[in-house]
Amino acid sequence: MRILENLNYDFLGKRKIAYLLSIAIFLIGLISMLIRGLEFGIDFKGGTEIVLQFDKPVDVAQIRSYVENIGLGNVEVKTFGDESGIMVRSEEQLIPASIFPRVVENIEAQINKEFPGINRQLVDSTTSSVTYRFDDADITNEVIDNLFEAGFQSGSFSEEPDNNQMVVRVSISDWIKETLSQRVENNPFVVLKEDVVGPKIGEELKTDAVFAIFFALIAILVYLGFRFKFLFAAGAVAALFHDVLITLGLFAALYGLIPGLNLDIDLTAVAAFLTLIGYSINDTVVNFDRIRENLKIHKTRSIYDIINQSISQTMSRTLLTSGTTLLAILVLLLFGGEVLKVFAFTLFFGTIIGTYSSIFVASALVYEYAEKYKKKLEF
């Protein structure tokens, strides 16, 4: 299937309009980032993120009112997937010391309820776990199973057959579960996942993510410098910076404006940015390949005409490839669920911006440099 087969359009003649459009979108994103900032996920910010799945739809505002004043500091609550999914995020990694005794009381109450008068000894107690010793291994296993079924994170202290100690891990999710179990009636729920990341690890991951994207761009610069010329490589990498920065600005600009697109930047977003870089450079290389071929064939024609002709000749391929890619990503964005939304959002808008930059930015920058410094492009 071929479309626009005999296209002959003056793309370079519209480059200044494209520059203004890029600058305008970039400034909107930059101002949004400076004023509102970027929302980072648990991977980079550190803290605890808990996802709860209720049997019935719940009111987010009501859940927020339940968990705002339970001693966990600043707590963020939002929907996860459909109306019965809730994500709770806290900057705390461990149960605060003031709350810990109340959590232990809940463990004790469950043991006393199911095993009244059972002989036990509190061996160790920290802000993250409680360890008990019982009379024998059989009783220990019964208590472990009972607490686990009740929703506590209980387990054996060791794998030895005669082990008579039980460890109950105490986390923020336990306290949130206890709070919501008492206040949300006739709507049971389960914890789908709980992620805990320390602030130091979050900062290290953020630094590693920046380095990953930066070195990917440097590697592409070196590769294209050998494959084409350094001028083409510089134009391609500048276009990639353009794609990444504008897409990043959209995270800040659209946050809170469009329902369902309040997306945080996490490791999934970094993976999407790296995928975007690979996809966008592929489009640009196709254009550069055709420019190189036409430079060899039409040695007397102006670089202006050759670039326009080359982009026109590859336009059919560009639109078909980008169009089918966008359809697949759109399905992920609409139906892929909360887990894939950040990845799909980044790739969807990034693909549009990357296709645009391959046509109006990368080749235009090569032309601008060649004209300004009177460089003759030869292969």
C-alpha positions as CSV (number, residue, x, y, z in Angstrom):
1,M,0.0,0.0,0.0
2,R,1.4,3.3,-1.1
3,I,0.1,6.8,-0.2
4,L,1.4,10.2,-1.2
5,E,3.5,8.4,-3.9
6,N,4.1,11.6,-5.9
7,L,4.3,14.0,-3.1
8,N,6.4,17.1,-3.7
9,Y,6.1,19.4,-0.7
10,D,8.3,22.3,0.5
11,F,9.0,21.0,4.0
12,L,12.0,23.2,4.6
13,G,9.9,26.3,3.6
14,K,7.8,25.6,6.7
15,R,10.7,25.0,9.0
16,K,10.4,28.4,10.8
17,I,6.8,27.8,11.5
18,A,7.9,24.4,12.9
19,Y,10.6,26.1,15.0
20,L,8.0,28.5,16.5
21,L,5.6,25.6,17.2
22,S,8.3,23.6,18.9
23,I,9.5,26.5,21.0
24,A,5.9,27.3,22.1
25,I,5.2,23.7,23.2
26,F,8.6,23.5,24.9
27,L,8.0,26.7,26.8
28,I,4.5,25.6,27.9
29,G,6.1,22.4,29.3
30,L,9.0,24.2,30.8
31,I,6.8,26.8,32.6
32,S,4.6,24.0,33.9
33,M,7.7,22.1,35.2
34,L,9.0,25.3,36.9
35,I,5.7,26.3,38.4
36,R,4.0,22.9,39.1
37,G,7.0,20.6,39.0
38,L,7.0,17.0,37.9
39,E,5.2,14.3,39.8
40,F,7.6,11.4,40.5
41,G,6.5,7.9,41.3
42,I,7.5,5.8,44.2
43,D,10.6,4.6,42.3
44,F,12.2,8.0,42.5
45,K,10.6,9.8,45.4
46,G,10.8,7.1,48.0
47,G,8.0,6.0,50.4
48,T,5.3,3.4,50.3
49,E,2.7,2.8,47.6
50,I,-0.2,0.4,48.3
51,V,-2.9,-0.7,45.8
52,L,-6.2,-1.9,47.2
53,Q,-8.9,-3.7,45.2
54,F,-12.4,-3.5,46.7
55,D,-15.3,-5.7,45.7
56,K,-17.5,-2.7,45.0
57,P,-16.9,0.8,43.7
58,V,-15.7,3.2,46.4
59,D,-15.7,7.0,46.8
60,V,-12.1,8.2,46.6
61,A,-12.8,11.3,48.6
62,Q,-14.3,9.2,51.4
63,I,-11.3,6.9,51.4
64,R,-9.0,9.9,51.5
65,S,-10.8,11.3,54.6
66,Y,-10.3,7.9,56.3
67,V,-6.5,7.8,55.9
68,E,-5.5,11.4,56.1
69,N,-5.3,11.6,59.8
70,I,-4.1,8.2,60.9
71,G,-0.5,9.3,61.7
72,L,1.1,8.6,58.3
73,G,1.8,12.2,57.4
74,N,1.0,13.5,53.9
75,V,-1.0,10.7,52.2
76,E,-2.1,10.7,48.6
77,V,-5.1,8.7,47.5
78,K,-6.3,8.2,43.9
79,T,-8.1,5.6,41.8
80,F,-6.2,2.7,40.3
81,G,-7.8,1.2,37.2
82,D,-11.5,1.1,37.7
83,E,-13.7,2.7,40.4
84,S,-13.1,-0.2,42.8
85,G,-9.3,0.2,42.8
86,I,-7.5,2.6,45.1
87,M,-3.8,3.6,45.3
88,V,-2.6,5.0,48.6
89,R,0.8,6.6,48.7
90,S,2.7,7.8,51.8
91,E,6.1,9.3,52.2
92,E,6.7,7.0,55.2
93,Q,8.7,3.7,54.7
94,L,8.0,2.3,58.1
95,I,5.2,2.4,60.6
96,P,5.7,5.5,62.8
97,A,6.8,4.7,66.4
98,S,3.6,6.3,67.8
99,I,1.4,3.9,65.8
100,F,3.5,0.7,66.1
101,P,2.0,-0.3,69.6
102,R,-1.5,-0.1,68.2
103,V,-0.6,-2.4,65.3
104,V,0.9,-4.9,67.8
105,E,-2.4,-4.7,69.8
106,N,-4.3,-5.8,66.7
107,I,-2.0,-8.8,66.3
108,E,-2.4,-9.7,70.0
109,A,-6.2,-9.3,69.7
110,Q,-6.3,-11.7,66.7
111,I,-4.3,-14.3,68.6
112,N,-6.4,-14.0,71.7
113,K,-9.6,-14.2,69.7
114,E,-8.7,-17.5,67.9
115,F,-6.4,-19.0,70.6
116,P,-7.6,-17.7,74.0
117,G,-5.1,-18.4,76.8
118,I,-2.3,-19.6,74.5
119,N,1.1,-19.5,76.0
120,R,3.5,-17.2,74.1
121,Q,6.5,-15.0,74.6
122,L,7.4,-11.8,72.8
123,V,11.0,-12.4,71.7
124,D,11.7,-9.3,69.6
125,S,9.9,-6.1,68.5
126,T,11.1,-3.6,66.0
127,T,9.3,-1.0,63.9
128,S,9.1,-3.5,61.0
129,S,8.4,-6.8,62.7
130,V,7.3,-8.7,65.8
131,T,8.6,-12.1,66.8
132,Y,6.8,-14.6,69.1
133,R,7.8,-17.9,70.6
134,F,5.3,-20.6,71.3
135,D,5.4,-24.0,73.1
136,D,5.9,-26.2,70.1
137,A,6.1,-26.2,66.3
138,D,2.5,-27.4,65.6
139,I,0.9,-24.5,67.6
140,T,3.3,-22.1,65.9
141,N,2.2,-23.2,62.5
142,E,-1.5,-23.0,63.4
143,V,-1.1,-19.4,64.6
144,I,0.9,-18.5,61.5
145,D,-1.8,-19.8,59.2
146,N,-4.6,-18.1,61.1
147,L,-2.9,-14.7,61.1
148,F,-2.0,-15.1,57.4
149,E,-5.7,-15.8,56.6
150,A,-6.7,-12.8,58.7
151,G,-4.5,-10.6,56.5
152,F,-1.3,-10.3,58.6
153,Q,2.1,-10.9,57.1
154,S,3.0,-13.8,59.3
155,G,5.7,-16.4,58.7
156,S,8.1,-18.9,60.3
157,F,11.2,-17.6,61.9
158,S,13.2,-20.5,60.3
159,E,12.7,-23.5,58.1
160,E,13.7,-26.0,60.8
161,P,11.0,-28.7,61.5
162,D,11.0,-27.9,65.2
163,N,10.8,-24.1,64.7
164,N,8.5,-22.6,67.4
165,Q,9.0,-18.9,66.6
166,M,6.7,-16.7,64.4
167,V,7.6,-13.4,62.7
168,V,4.9,-10.9,61.8
169,R,6.0,-8.2,59.4
170,V,4.5,-4.9,60.3
171,S,4.1,-2.4,57.5
172,I,2.1,0.7,56.6
173,S,-0.3,-1.5,54.6
174,D,-1.3,-3.3,57.8
175,W,-2.2,0.0,59.5
176,I,-4.2,1.2,56.4
177,K,-5.9,-2.2,56.1
178,E,-6.9,-2.1,59.8
179,T,-8.2,1.5,59.5
180,L,-10.3,0.8,56.3
181,S,-11.6,-2.5,57.6
182,Q,-13.2,-0.7,60.5
183,R,-14.6,2.2,58.5
184,V,-15.6,0.7,55.1
185,E,-18.5,-1.6,55.8
186,N,-19.8,-4.4,53.5
187,N,-17.1,-3.9,51.0
188,P,-14.1,-6.2,51.5
189,F,-10.8,-5.6,49.8
190,V,-7.4,-7.1,49.2
191,V,-4.0,-5.6,48.8
192,L,-2.8,-6.1,45.2
193,K,0.7,-4.8,45.8
194,E,2.8,-2.9,48.2
195,D,6.1,-1.1,47.1
196,V,8.5,0.4,49.6
197,V,11.5,2.4,48.3
198,G,13.9,4.3,50.6
199,P,14.7,7.9,49.6
200,K,18.4,7.2,49.0
201,I,17.5,4.4,46.6
202,G,15.0,6.7,44.9
203,E,17.6,9.3,44.3
204,E,20.1,6.7,43.0
205,L,17.4,5.4,40.6
206,K,16.6,9.0,39.4
207,T,20.3,9.6,38.7
208,D,20.7,6.3,36.9
209,A,17.7,7.1,34.8
210,V,19.1,10.4,33.7
211,F,22.5,8.8,32.9
212,A,20.7,6.0,30.9
213,I,19.0,8.5,28.6
214,F,22.1,10.7,28.3
215,F,24.4,7.9,27.4
216,A,21.8,6.5,24.9
217,L,21.9,9.8,23.1
218,I,25.7,9.9,23.2
219,A,25.9,6.4,21.7
220,I,23.5,7.4,18.9
221,L,25.6,10.5,18.2
222,V,28.7,8.3,17.8
223,Y,26.9,5.7,15.7
224,L,25.4,8.3,13.3
225,G,28.7,10.1,13.2
226,F,30.3,7.0,11.7
227,R,27.4,6.0,9.5
228,F,26.7,9.5,8.0
229,K,28.6,12.6,9.0
230,F,28.9,14.4,12.3
231,L,26.6,17.1,11.0
232,F,23.8,14.6,10.5
233,A,24.5,13.0,13.8
234,A,24.3,16.3,15.6
235,G,21.0,17.1,13.9
236,A,19.5,13.8,14.8
237,V,20.5,14.0,18.5
238,A,19.3,17.5,18.7
239,A,15.9,16.3,17.4
240,L,15.9,13.5,20.0
241,F,16.6,16.0,22.8
242,H,13.6,17.9,21.3
243,D,11.4,14.8,21.5
244,V,12.4,13.9,25.1
245,L,12.1,17.4,26.5
246,I,8.7,18.2,24.9
247,T,7.3,14.8,25.9
248,L,8.6,15.4,29.5
249,G,7.0,18.8,29.5
250,L,3.6,17.2,28.6
251,F,3.7,15.2,31.9
252,A,3.8,18.5,33.8
253,A,1.4,20.5,31.5
254,L,-1.4,17.8,31.4
255,Y,-1.2,16.7,35.0
256,G,-4.5,17.6,36.7
257,L,-6.1,18.9,33.5
258,I,-7.3,15.7,31.9
259,P,-8.9,13.0,34.0
260,G,-7.0,9.8,33.9
261,L,-3.7,11.5,32.8
262,N,-2.4,12.4,36.3
263,L,0.7,10.3,35.6
264,D,3.8,10.0,37.7
265,I,7.3,9.6,36.2
266,D,8.7,6.3,37.3
267,L,11.0,3.6,35.9
268,T,8.3,2.6,33.4
269,A,8.4,6.1,32.0
270,V,12.2,5.9,31.7
271,A,11.8,2.6,29.7
272,A,9.2,4.4,27.5
273,F,11.6,7.3,26.9
274,L,14.4,4.9,25.8
275,T,12.0,3.1,23.5
276,L,10.9,6.5,22.1
277,I,14.5,7.4,21.4
278,G,15.0,4.2,19.5
279,Y,11.8,4.7,17.5
280,S,12.4,8.3,16.7
281,I,16.0,7.8,15.5
282,N,14.8,5.1,13.2
283,D,12.5,7.5,11.4
284,T,15.3,10.1,11.2
285,V,17.8,7.5,9.8
286,V,15.4,6.6,7.0
287,N,15.2,10.2,6.0
288,F,19.0,10.6,6.2
289,D,19.5,7.5,4.1
290,R,17.4,8.9,1.3
291,I,19.1,12.3,1.5
292,R,22.5,10.5,1.2
293,E,21.3,8.5,-1.8
294,N,19.9,11.6,-3.6
295,L,23.1,13.6,-2.8
296,K,25.1,10.9,-4.7
297,I,22.6,10.9,-7.6
298,H,21.9,14.6,-8.0
299,K,25.3,16.2,-7.4
300,T,24.3,19.5,-9.0
301,R,21.0,20.1,-7.3
302,S,20.8,22.3,-4.2
303,I,20.7,20.7,-0.8
304,Y,17.4,22.5,-0.2
305,D,15.7,20.7,-3.1
306,I,17.3,17.3,-2.2
307,I,16.1,17.4,1.4
308,N,12.6,18.3,0.4
309,Q,12.6,15.6,-2.3
310,S,14.0,13.0,0.2
311,I,11.4,13.7,2.9
312,S,8.6,13.6,0.3
313,Q,9.8,10.2,-1.0
314,T,9.8,8.7,2.5
315,M,6.6,10.3,3.6
316,S,4.5,7.3,2.7
317,R,6.6,5.0,4.7
318,T,6.7,7.4,7.7
319,L,2.9,7.9,7.9
320,L,2.1,4.2,7.5
321,T,4.7,3.2,10.1
322,S,3.7,5.9,12.6
323,G,0.0,5.4,12.0
324,T,0.0,1.6,12.7
325,T,2.3,2.2,15.7
326,L,-0.1,4.8,17.1
327,L,-3.1,2.5,16.7
328,A,-1.4,-0.2,18.8
329,I,-0.3,2.3,21.5
330,L,-3.7,3.9,21.6
331,V,-5.2,0.5,22.4
332,L,-2.7,0.2,25.3
333,L,-3.5,3.7,26.5
334,L,-7.3,3.1,26.5
335,F,-7.5,-0.5,27.6
336,G,-4.0,-1.4,29.0
337,G,-4.9,-0.5,32.6
338,E,-3.1,1.7,35.1
339,V,0.1,-0.3,35.0
340,L,0.7,0.4,31.3
341,K,-0.8,3.9,31.2
342,V,2.5,5.7,31.8
343,F,4.3,3.7,29.2
344,A,1.5,4.1,26.6
345,F,1.1,7.8,27.3
346,T,4.8,8.5,26.8
347,L,5.0,6.5,23.6
348,F,1.8,7.8,22.1
349,F,2.7,11.5,22.4
350,G,6.4,10.7,21.9
351,T,5.7,9.0,18.6
352,I,3.7,12.0,17.3
353,I,6.4,14.4,18.4
354,G,9.2,12.1,17.1
355,T,7.6,11.8,13.6
356,Y,7.2,15.5,13.5
357,S,10.8,16.1,14.5
358,S,12.1,13.7,11.9
359,I,10.4,15.7,9.2
360,F,10.6,19.3,10.4
361,V,13.5,19.4,12.9
362,A,16.4,16.9,12.2
363,S,16.8,17.6,8.5
364,A,16.0,21.3,8.9
365,L,18.9,21.6,11.4
366,V,21.2,19.9,9.0
367,Y,20.2,22.4,6.3
368,E,20.5,25.4,8.6
369,Y,24.1,24.5,9.5
370,A,25.1,23.7,5.9
371,E,23.7,27.1,4.8
372,K,25.1,29.1,7.6
373,Y,28.7,27.8,7.3
374,K,28.5,27.1,3.6
375,K,29.3,23.4,4.0
376,K,28.9,21.2,1.0
377,L,27.4,17.8,1.8
378,E,29.1,15.0,-0.1
379,F,29.3,11.3,0.4
